Amino acid sequence: MKIKILTLSILVLSMQIVAQTKTSKPYSWTNLPVITKPTFRKDTFNIVRYGALANGLRLNTDAINSAISACNTRGGGTVLIPEGMWLSGPIYLKSNVNLHLTQGATLLFTSDKTKYKLVAGIYEGKNAARNESPINGTNLKNIGITGKGIVDANGDVWRAVNQSQLTPQQWKTKVSSGGVLSDDEKTWFPSEQFKKAHQQNKSMLIKERNDLSGFADMKDFLRPNLLVLKNCSQILLEEVTFQNSPAWCLHPVMCEDLTISDVKVKNPSYAQNGDGIDIESCTRFIVENSILDVGDDAICIKSGKDEEGRKRGIPSAQGIISGNTVYNGHGGVVIGSEMSGGARDIFIEKCTFIGTAKGLRFKSTRGRGGVVENIYARNVFMKDIDQEAIYFDMFYFVKFATDGNRNESYTVNEGTPVFKNMVFDNINCHGAKVGIFIRGLSEMNVQGIKILNSWLVAKTGVEMTDASNIEISNLRLQADSKKPLLSITNSENITFDRLQYQGAPSFLLLDGKRSEKIRILNSSLPQSAQLIEFKNGALANAVSYR
């Protein structure tokens, strides 16, 4: 009897695996993920009917939350915020509710920090104490924030700022507003409590404290994100301007079927952790036709950090990022560094980055773990990129030693991150410090990257360390620094096909005894260029040219 039950169980499991295999199709540009949008009843609940007053002084928290609750209780619909300046404390979304801000409406969150409770939240991929977000939603379905109004989180009262980041008049205004200065009088803090927590480097991670009451002495230091949605599905954020967040602006976590369309996201350039959109461990999402001008990464894909992220085990997957414009930001489209749950099947196209620090940015470090794979980008245009146009780095926030001093004894384990299998096509950049930068780990190279049909104008062409199976085809490079066009260190199976370049004094610097199988195909090299230099054990027969 037991044998029959066991056999039946194995048969059922096998049938489930076969069914999953049949229904799971690989994604491509002709088979993109499909995101389900929410739908709402036509019933409308005007917050004025619930006692809201638009004078920018009266607190409308109860009125707005009452309207949301009433809408939810009656089967859903639209909660209307008409034109005016509406001051509020934290708002709690509910299922089947569309919070709609008409043009001319500003939802301004109060600077009174006592109105924000201490809560268990997430900070950079780990469980942490936070002040609750101005807009919250947990375990909801069918929700939206839409309209042409503005959501302002009043972030300036929460953030520290350095004197060097402001004009003299801005600094004078900031100092006169209250708060306290650092001992050297070069940094403004919102309060003495904030200053003390900063100077003592106090941890906000919950596992290092017994309960939330233990964080009361540093509450002012625990800056909230503007919008946090957790375990929600069928979400629509459309047309609204989200701005001035104390930390990250839009932060959906473990959500499904997320649509962010035609929004504007603004944070000051000096805003610490002033990310625009951080999509964490979400499945089926689209960010389209939006404009971002922020203080940190603009559109960022995450999935938890280190062991906590690996235990959660939910990748960000099946995503589309299309038609967006990024101005200031540390990266235009970013994956990492908190990507321990992995990221896969993400499509990036028709995006423009102007004045951004980095363009396409992928970052991680030892200890993260996680696999980032099947990432596709095409028709991406950049101008005046301050640093790298295409950037992979496995040494995020870690000092990278020169080749002669590096510890290469590390072995692969569960904390080893993986970047692999990506295709970039028609990437154009007019102005950058480096065109392509790839830096993997000695024990886990960045691998399986294709860069096709692209044109990069940069001071330096390509810098590559610990990379393997890289194909760069039909690339035009214009470089104007004194560095070699291509610098390759301890990398293998690297192919440059139909490479055109101008401006660099030398063509290739090959570094390291592990460099091998470097192929230069169908490329015309200027007669005046110094072709190849070898360093640190690199061998001449590692390079083939035809």
N, C-alpha and C positions, 0 to 999 in steps of 0.2 A: 504493500500500500504506500509506504513512504517513497519507494523507488518511482512509482507511477506519479505521485505528486511532484517529486523533484523533476522528473522528465517533462511533465506538463509545464512547470514553472520555466524551465529552460526554453521550451518551445515558445511560450508567450513572450519571453524576453527577446528571443531571436526574431519573432515577428515584429516586435516594436522597433528593433534596430533596423530591420529591412524597411519598415514603413517610414522611419525617419530619414533613411538614406534616399528613398525614392522621392520624398517631398522636399528635401533640402537641395536646392539648385544653386550652383555657383553664380555669384552676381557679376555683372559686366555692365558696360556703358549701355548695352541694349536691354539689360534686365536689371534695372535699378530697384532698390528697396521701395516698397509701397507703404506710405505712412497714412494711417487712418485719422482723419480730423474729427473733432467733436461737432455735434449739432445741438442747437438750443431751441427750446420753445420760444414762441414769440411774446410771451408775457414779459412786461417791463416793470421794474421796481425802482422808482426814483428815490434817491437817498434823501431828498428834501422832505418827502412824505414821512420819513422816520426821524425828522428833527435836525437834519444837517444844515449848517449855516456856512455860507461861503465868504467869510471875512478874513481868512488867514490867521485868525486869533483864537476862535473857539475850537475846542477839541471835538472832533466828530467821530471818534472811535466807535462809540456805542451805536450811533446812528447807522454808520456804514456796515458794521457787523450785524446789526438787526436786519437791515435790508437783505444782506446775503443769506442770513438764516431763514428769513421769510420766503425768499426766492427758492431756496433749496427745499423747504418744507412743502411748498406748493407745486413741486414737480420740476422746478428749474425755470430758467429764462435769463433775462438780462437785468443786471443791477446797473442803473444809469447814474453816472457822475457827470452832471451838467457843467457848463462853463463856470469858472470861478476858481478861487483859491481855497482848497479844502484841507485844513490841518487835521492830522489824525495820528493816533498811536497804531500799534500793530493790528493788522487785518488778517482774518482767517478765512481763506477760501473754502468753499464747499462744493460738492459734486453737482454737476448740471447747471453751474452758474457761470455766466459770462460777465465779468466786471468790465464795463464799457465807459471809457473816458472820451467825452465829446471834444472836438477841437475847441481850445480855449480853457479846458479844464486842467488844473494842476493839483495833483494829490501830493501834498507836502507832509512829510513825516516829522513829528515833533522832535525838538532838540532836548526835551526833558527825558533823560536816560532812565529815570525811575519808572517810566511807563513800559520799559522793555524788561521782561523777566529773564533770569538766568535759565538756560535750557541746555539739555544734552544735544549737541549738534555735531557737525563734521567740519574739521579744519584741515585743509590740504590732505584729504584722504584718510584722516584718523578721527576717532571719536574724541570730542573735545567739548569743553564748556564754552558757550557763546551767549551773548545777548540775543534774544529772539529776533528774527528778521522782521522788518516792516511788513512784508507780505509772506504768509506761510500757507502751506498746504501739505497734508499727509494722508496717504491712503485714499486719494480721491480719483474720480473718473469723470471725464467730460467737463473740462474746465477751460476758461479762457480769460485773457486780459487783452482787450482790443480797444481800438479808437485812436484818434489823433491827439490825445491829450498827453500830459507829462506826469511821470511818477518821479518825485525827487526825494531821496532818502536823507537829505540834510547831512551828508557825510563829513563836511568840514569840522563839525563839532566833535567828531570821533577820532580824527586822524592826527598823528604827529606830522610835523613837516620841518625840513631843514631850511635855514636862512638862504642857502645857496640856490634853493629851488624856486624862490620868489623874487620879484622885483623889490627894490627898496621900499616903495610905497605899500606893496602887498605885505611885506614883512612888518612894517610899522602898524598897519591895520590889524594884522594877526596878533601881534603882541598886546595891542591895546584892547583886544576883545576879551581878555582874561587868560586863563590857563597859567602854565608855569614854563620857565626856561630851563634848559640843561645847565649844568655847572659852568660850561664854557660859553653859555648864552648863544649857541649857534643852532639849537633845536628847540622848537616850541612843542609842548605837550598839552593835551586838553586838561589835565588835572595832575595833582601831586600823586594820586593813586596810580595813574597811567605811568608817570615818570618812574615811580618806584618799581613797578612791575617790569618795566622795560630795562632799567638798570640792573635789576636782580635776575633778569632773564627767566622769569617765572614761567613754568609750563602750564599750558591750558589743557593738556591731555587728561582725560578723565581717569585713565587707569593709574595715574600717579596720585590721585586724591580719592578719598573714600566716598564723598557725595558732593553734590553741587554747592552745599553750604560752605564747603571749604574754599570756594572761589570768590566769596563775597568781598574779600580784601583786594581783589584785582578785577572786579566787575567792569570798571570803566575801560580796562585794557582789552576786553573781549569784544572786538568790533564785529557787528553782524554783517551778513550779506544782505543785499536788498531783497532778493526774492529767493526763497528755498522751497522747492517742491520735491517731496520724497515719496517714493512708491506710488506715483500717480500715473494715470494713463489717459490718452486722448486729450492732449493739451494744445491750446492755441494761444500764442503770443503774437499779436499782429498790430502793426502801425504805431504802437505806443513809443514814446521816448522815455527810456529808463536812464536816470542820471544820478550822479553825485552819491554813489554808494559808499558806506564806510569801509567796505572790503570788496569781495567779488560782487558783481552786479546780478547776473542771472545764474542760478545754480540749481538745475534739475538733477536729482540723484535717484538712481534705480527706477527710472521712469520708462514708459513705453509710449510710442506713437506721439512724438513731440514735434510740433510745427512752430518754428520761429520765423516770421515772415514780415518784411518791410518795417522792421523796428529800427530805432536809433538808440545806441548805447554810448553814453558819455560819462567819463570820469576824468578828473584833472590829471595831467601828465605826471604830476608828482605823487599821485595816490598810491601808497604802499598797498600791495596786493589788490590793485585796482583793476582786476581782470574784467573783461566784458561779459563773455558767455562761457561758462564752465559746465560742460555736459559730462556727467560722471556716471559710469555704469548704466548707460541708457541704451535701449534697443529701439530701432526704427525712429530716426529723427531727421529733420531737415532744417537747415538754417539758410534762408534765401533772401536776396535782394535787400540786405540790411546794411547799415552804416555804423561803423564803430570808431571811436576816438577815445582811447582809454590810457590808464597808467601802468598797465602790465599786459599780459597776453590777451589778445583780442578774442578769437574763437578758439577755445581750448578743449581738447578731449582728454578725459581722465577716467580712472577706474579704481581708485583706492591706492593706498600707500603701504609698501612693505608687507609685513606678515598679515596685518589687518585686511589689506586689499586682496591678498592671495586667498585668505580664508573666505572673504565675501565671494570671490570667484565670479563676479559678474562683469564681463567685458562691455565696453562701449562698442556697439556693432550696428551694421546696416544703416549707415548715415550718409546724408547728402549735404554738401556745403556749396552753395551755388549763387553766383551773382552778387557777392558781397563786396563792399569797399571798406578798407581799413586805413585809417590815417595813423595817428600815434598809437604805439603799442609795442610791447617787447617781441611779439611775433604776430604775423597775420593769421595763419592757421597753425595750431600747435597741437602736438600729441605728447603728453607727459607733463612734468616728470612723474606725477603720481599715476602710473599706468599699470599697477601690479596685477590687476584683474585682466589686463590685455585690451587690445583694440583691433578690430578687423572689419573688412568690407566697408570702407569709407571712401566716398567719391567727392572730389574737390574740383570745381570748374568755374570758369568765367569770373574769377575774383581779381580785384585790383588792390594792391598795397602801395600807398604813397607816403613816404617818410617814416615807414615802420622800421623798428630796430632790426628785425630779422623777417624773412619772408615765410617760407615753409619750414617750420621748426619742430624737430623731433629730439626729445631729451629724456635721459634716464641716468641711472647710476647703479653700481653694485648694491645688492640688497633689495632692490625693487622687485625683481622677478617680472613675470608677465611677458606676453608675446604680442607684438604689434606687427600685423601682417595684412596683406591684401589692401593696400592703400593706393588709390589712383588719383592722379591730379592731371588736369589738362587745361590749356588756355588760361594760364595765370599770368598776370601782368604786374610788374613792379617798377617803381621809380624812386630814386633817392633812398635806397635802403642803407641804413647806417652801418650794418655789419654784414651778415651773410645772407645771400638770396635763398639757397637751399642748404639746410643745416641739420646734421645728425651728430649728437654728442652723448656718449655714454659716461661722461665724467661731470655730470651736472653738479655744481657746488662742491667739486672735489678738485684739489690741485693736481694738475697733470704734469708729471715729471718728464724731462727729456728722455729720449730713447735709452741713453746710456745709464740712466739712474732709475729706470722703471722696474717695478717688481712684476715680473711676468709669471709668477708661480701660482697664481690663482687658478682654481678649478671650477668647473661648471657645477652649480647647485641650484636649489629652488629659488634663490635670490638673484640668479643671473638673468638680466633682461635680454630680450631678443627683438631685434628689428630686422624684418625680412620681407621679401616679395612685394616690391612697390614699383609702380610705373608712373613716371612723370613725362608728359608730352606737351610740347609747345609752351615752355616756360620762358618768359621774356622779362629780362631785368635791365633797366637802363640806370646804372649807378649802384654799386655796392662795394663793400670792402673786400669780400671774397665771393666768387660766383658759386662754388660748390665746396662744402666743408663736410667731411665724413670722419668721425673718430669713434671707433668701436673699442672693444675690450680685447686683450690678447687671447683670452679664453673664449670669447664669443664675438666674432667680427660682425659688423653691420654687413648684411649679405643680401644678394638677390635684388639689387636696385638697378632700374633702367631709367635713363634720362635721354629723351629722344627729341629731335627736331626743335632745339631750343637756341636762344640767342642771349648771351649774358655779357654785359659790359661792367667790368669790375676792376679794382686795382690789382687783385690777384685772381688767377683763374680757378685752379682746383687744388685743394689740400686734403689728403686722404691718408688715414692711419688705421691699421687693423680693419681692413675691409676685404671682402671677397665676393667674387661673382658679380662684379659691377660692369654694366654695359652702358657706355655713353656714345650715342650715335647721332650723327648729323648735328653737331653742336658748333655754333660760332661763338668764339671767345675773343673779347677785346680787353686786354689788360694793360695797365700803365705803371706798375710798380717795378722795382728792381729784382723781385723774386722770380723764380722759374714759373712758367705757365702752369706746369703740373708738378706737384710735390707728392710723392707716394712713399709711404713708410710701412714696411712689414705687411704688405697686402698682396693678394694673389688672385689670378684669373680676372684681370682688369682689362677691358677692351675699350679702346677709343677708335671709332670707325667714322670716317668722313669728317674729321675734325678740321675746322678752319680757325685760324687765329692770327692776331696781330698785336704788336706792342710789347710783348715780353722779351727780355734780352736772352733768355735761355728757354729751352723747351721742357726738359724733364730732369728733376732731381729724384733719383731712386735711392732710398735709404733703408738699411736694415737687411740682415741676412735671410729673413723670412719673406722677402719680396720675390715673387716669381710669377711667371706667365703673364707678363705685361705685354699686350698686343696693340700696336699702332697700325691701323689699316686704312688704306685709301685716303691718306692725308698728305697734303702738300705742305712742306716746311720751307720757310724762307732760308735762302743760302747763308744769310748773315747770322743766323741764330746758332748759338752754342747748343748742340743737340742734347746730350745726356751727361749727367754727372752722377757718380756712384759714391755712396758713403756707408760706413759702418757695416761692412761685409756684404753689401749688395753686389751681385755679379752681373757682368755684361751680358751673359747668355740668358738672363732673366727677361730681357726685352727682345721682342721680335718686331720688325718693321717691314711693311710692304705696301 
